[in-house]
């Protein structure tokens, strides 16, 4: 009986983990709105025995077969010679867990490369300008007009 209970908890944990990973802060925001009547004094200073972050992590660990470093190397090889990964992270996309990598080539062109977290296969690529990349990661501090970011840059 305990075996079936553990399997049930694992399945429930996986489902909850998937929902949190895919929907992100939306669920947390909804929960926070529904519990605004509680104060920290009402809830007390306690901890439970099951931390949700560990449940989520443990549910996905066996499925992630490719490291971030391997995904970056795969993306660089896909882009070509003199390529360097300038940003990479794991991310849910289209209902799948993937690595989003951004690779700079020797001509100062950026390619967004989506790599499968389960098997390392390159799923999609998209060329981006430096302006698009900078606006994606620094929208409030970078403008689309020519800037000091690239002035004097030799491309090497």
Helices and strands as residue ranges (DSSP letters): H 2-23, H 25-34, H 40-43, H 52-61, H 68-79, E 84-93, E 96-104, E 110-116, E 122-128, H 130-137
